[in-house]
Amino acid sequence: MLDIIVTSSCRKIIVKTFESFFEKIKYSGEFHIKVNIDVLNPKNLSFIKNYLYELGRLREIKIDVHINANPAKNWYEAHALAIGYLFSRIETPFYFHLEDDWLFLKKIDLDSIVRLMEKYSFIDHIRFSRRQIGEKTRLYHLSDEITEEYLTPNIEVVIDGISLVQIPTWSFNPHLGRTSVIKNFANLQISENPEKYICHKYQEVSENGKIYIYGKIGDRAIIKDLGRNKIRQKIRKTRYIISSIIRHGKYPEYFGT
């Protein structure tokens, strides 16, 4: 049994997420899906509840749905409460973290990743990349600036025949995680970015743990973010390029995962 935790802001794109998940994820065990719905789009609530009910019935999967009709107005606080609640509901040694706006692009053998984490207790987190895996990772939890000084080299490793890239940052990208670690962040009561918060606190709760991306440096994206604001991303990238030219006198490579 593997728990899948899912945050939803009551968007219909959750259908595409689950369709791609079941199409691309290979797993021989059973799933228990646990969904937190923050009702930001009330008109979609009935549709999503019915969809999840039918999904569970047709695939013979247990699906628990928690509905928060009055999510916090502060987005970070609302997100922290949602994931903190879901972390508190995890009952299996490992969990799969998912959100309602991801599309899986390639087949993933989840059985082999679970076996790897069962065998090696230092592996806390293996995630899937939404862009080509770069040679460096941005330390976004230390600064909002996208500059060379906040980039750190990635480390390629092969463990039991599986290619991974070791990185320093936790992420809410779809990933397989170790429950004993993430339980330290159950029932979060914070109003800051919860992803950055976990990045800051991670080494305190898992001194010898390691975080990885699935694949090799240079591999293309294995997932796609359906909910990301493309205009905001272009502005962010442009600012990085301009800043690099001003500071270093050269056009930078755009890194990230």
C-alpha positions in Angstrom: 0.0 0.0 0.0 1.2 3.5 -0.9 -0.5 6.7 0.2 -0.9 9.4 -2.4 -1.5 12.8 -1.0 -3.1 15.4 -3.3 -3.7 19.1 -2.8 -6.5 20.7 -4.9 -7.7 24.2 -5.2 -11.0 22.9 -6.7 -9.9 23.0 -10.4 -11.1 20.6 -13.1 -7.6 20.0 -14.3 -7.3 17.4 -11.6 -8.9 15.1 -14.1 -5.9 15.4 -16.5 -3.5 14.9 -13.6 -5.0 11.6 -12.6 -5.4 10.4 -16.2 -1.7 11.0 -16.8 -0.8 9.5 -13.5 -2.5 6.2 -14.1 -1.3 6.1 -17.6 2.4 6.7 -16.9 3.0 5.4 -13.4 3.8 1.7 -13.1 3.2 0.2 -9.6 2.3 -3.3 -8.6 0.9 -2.4 -5.2 -2.3 -0.6 -4.1 -2.9 3.1 -3.7 -4.8 4.9 -1.0 -5.5 8.5 -2.3 -6.0 11.3 0.2 -7.2 14.6 -1.3 -7.5 18.0 0.4 -9.7 20.4 -1.5 -9.5 24.1 -0.7 -12.7 25.4 -2.2 -11.4 28.4 -4.2 -13.8 27.6 -7.1 -17.1 26.5 -5.5 -18.8 25.9 -8.9 -16.4 23.0 -9.5 -16.8 21.3 -6.2 -19.7 19.0 -7.1 -18.0 18.0 -10.3 -14.7 17.1 -8.5 -16.4 15.2 -5.7 -18.3 13.1 -8.3 -15.2 12.6 -10.4 -13.2 11.4 -7.4 -16.0 9.1 -6.3 -16.2 7.5 -9.8 -12.4 7.3 -10.0 -12.3 5.3 -6.8 -15.2 3.1 -7.8 -13.9 2.3 -11.3 -10.3 1.7 -10.2 -11.3 0.1 -6.9 -9.1 2.5 -5.0 -9.9 4.0 -1.6 -10.1 7.8 -1.9 -10.6 10.0 1.1 -11.6 13.6 0.5 -11.2 16.4 3.0 -13.1 19.6 2.0 -12.0 23.0 3.4 -14.8 25.4 2.5 -13.1 28.4 4.0 -9.4 28.3 3.2 -7.1 31.0 4.6 -6.9 34.2 2.5 -3.1 34.2 2.6 -2.1 31.7 -0.1 1.0 30.4 1.7 -0.9 29.9 4.9 -3.7 28.0 3.0 -1.1 25.8 1.2 0.7 25.1 4.5 -2.5 24.1 6.2 -3.4 21.8 3.3 -0.2 20.0 3.1 0.3 19.9 6.9 -3.1 18.2 7.1 -2.2 15.7 4.4 1.2 15.0 6.0 -0.7 14.1 9.3 -2.8 11.6 7.4 0.0 9.6 5.8 0.0 6.0 7.2 2.5 4.2 4.8 6.3 4.2 5.2 6.6 6.2 1.9 4.1 8.5 0.2 3.6 10.0 -3.2 3.1 13.8 -3.2 0.9 15.1 -5.9 -1.0 18.4 -6.7 -4.0 18.9 -8.9 -2.1 20.5 -11.8 0.6 18.1 -13.0 0.9 16.1 -16.2 3.1 13.1 -16.4 5.0 12.9 -19.7 7.0 9.7 -19.5 6.5 6.3 -18.0 7.9 5.8 -14.4 8.6 2.5 -12.8 7.5 3.4 -9.3 8.2 -0.1 -8.0 11.9 0.3 -8.5 12.0 3.7 -6.7 10.1 2.3 -3.7 12.5 -0.6 -3.5 15.4 1.8 -3.6 14.0 3.8 -0.7 13.3 0.7 1.2 16.9 -0.5 0.9 18.7 2.8 1.5 17.5 4.8 4.5 19.5 7.9 3.6 17.2 8.5 0.6 14.4 10.9 1.8 13.0 12.3 -1.4 13.1 11.4 -5.1 11.3 13.8 -7.3 10.5 14.3 -11.0 11.7 17.3 -12.9 9.5 19.8 -14.7 12.3 21.0 -17.0 15.5 19.6 -18.4 17.8 18.6 -15.5 20.6 21.2 -15.3 24.1 21.1 -13.9 23.1 23.4 -11.1 20.2 24.0 -8.8 19.1 27.4 -7.5 19.0 27.8 -3.8 15.6 29.5 -4.0 14.9 29.2 -0.3 17.9 31.5 0.5 17.1 34.2 -2.0 14.5 35.3 -4.6 17.4 36.4 -6.8 18.2 34.1 -9.7 21.9 34.8 -9.9 25.0 32.6 -10.1 25.8 33.1 -6.4 22.7 31.1 -5.5 23.4 28.2 -7.8 25.0 25.0 -6.5 26.4 22.1 -8.6 24.3 19.0 -8.9 25.8 15.6 -8.3 25.1 12.6 -10.6 24.9 9.2 -8.9 23.8 5.7 -9.9 22.3 3.6 -7.1 21.4 0.0 -7.9 21.3 0.8 -11.6 19.0 3.8 -11.2 20.3 7.2 -12.3 19.7 10.0 -9.9 20.9 13.6 -9.4 21.6 14.7 -5.9 20.4 18.2 -5.1 20.1 20.4 -1.9 16.5 21.5 -2.1 13.1 20.0 -1.1 10.2 20.5 -3.5 6.5 20.0 -3.9 7.0 18.7 -7.4 5.5 15.2 -7.7 7.8 13.0 -5.6 8.2 9.9 -3.5 9.0 10.8 0.0 10.0 9.2 3.3 7.1 9.5 5.8 9.3 9.6 9.0 10.9 12.8 7.7 7.8 14.6 6.4 5.8 13.8 9.6 8.0 16.5 11.3 6.0 19.0 9.2 2.5 17.7 9.9 -0.1 20.3 10.9 1.9 23.3 9.8 0.8 26.6 11.3 2.8 29.1 9.2 2.0 32.0 6.9 5.2 31.8 4.8 6.0 29.7 1.8 5.9 26.1 3.1 8.2 24.7 0.5 10.9 27.2 1.5 10.2 26.5 5.1 10.8 22.8 4.7 14.0 23.5 2.7 15.3 25.6 5.7 14.3 23.0 8.3 15.1 19.8 6.4 18.7 19.2 7.7 17.5 19.8 11.3 15.1 16.8 11.0 17.2 14.6 8.7 20.9 15.2 9.3 22.1 12.4 7.0 19.3 12.4 4.5 19.6 13.1 0.8 17.3 14.5 -1.8 17.4 13.4 -5.5 15.9 14.1 -8.9 15.0 11.0 -10.9 17.2 10.8 -14.0 20.5 12.2 -15.3 21.8 15.7 -16.0 20.5 16.7 -19.4 17.4 14.5 -19.2 14.3 16.3 -20.4 11.3 17.1 -18.3 9.3 14.1 -17.1 6.3 16.2 -15.8 4.6 19.4 -16.9 3.0 22.0 -14.6 -0.4 22.8 -16.0 -1.1 25.5 -13.5 2.1 27.6 -13.7 1.7 31.2 -14.8 3.8 31.3 -18.1 4.0 35.1 -18.2 5.3 35.3 -14.7 7.9 32.7 -15.5 9.1 34.6 -18.6 9.4 37.8 -16.5 11.4 35.9 -13.9 13.7 34.4 -16.5 14.2 37.8 -18.2 15.2 39.4 -14.9 17.7 36.6 -14.3 19.3 37.2 -17.7 19.5 40.9 -17.3 20.9 40.6 -13.8 23.6 38.1 -15.0 24.6 40.4 -17.9 24.9 43.4 -15.5 26.8 41.4 -12.8 28.9 39.0 -14.9 29.0 40.6 -18.4 27.6 37.4 -20.0 24.4 35.7 -21.1 23.7 32.9 -18.5 22.5 29.4 -18.9 19.1 29.1 -17.2 19.3 26.4 -14.6 16.6 24.8 -12.5 14.5 21.8 -11.7 
